Amino acid sequence: DEEFSVSSVFFSDVIHANKNDVPCIFRITAPQLTVPSSKASLLVLADSEKEKKKWVTVINELVAICKQNGFKERSAVCLKEAYDSALPLIRNTLAATII
């Protein structure tokens, strides 16, 4: 997904983290399957700064390989919300289908 990203964090992003751990933390961000669309971020603590750099590099290289092979800008799922809010049962119904 074009909204997927992986990056280092700043101290201001992880204010509750131990000061020594900040160089070892990176963030993975991806879109969530919600309407309206939103993003979810996952903070990952590596064993060392070297290990963090390795993971960030590997994930970014994987994303680049996917884009080179034609996987770019292809959404895996496109959510649509369709209902009539005037119908009382529909507001309480949870369902999904692939069309």
Long-range contacts (C-beta under 8 A, 24 or more apart in sequence): 1-30, 1-31, 1-75, 1-76, 2-72, 2-73, 3-29, 3-30, 3-31, 3-39, 4-28, 4-29, 4-30, 4-31, 4-63, 5-29, 5-30, 6-55, 6-56, 6-59, 6-60, 6-63, 7-56, 8-52, 8-56, 9-43, 14-43, 17-45, 21-45, 23-49, 23-52, 24-48, 24-49, 24-51, 24-52, 25-52, 26-52, 26-55, 26-56, 28-59, 33-77, 33-79, 34-79, 35-79, 35-80, 35-81, 37-79
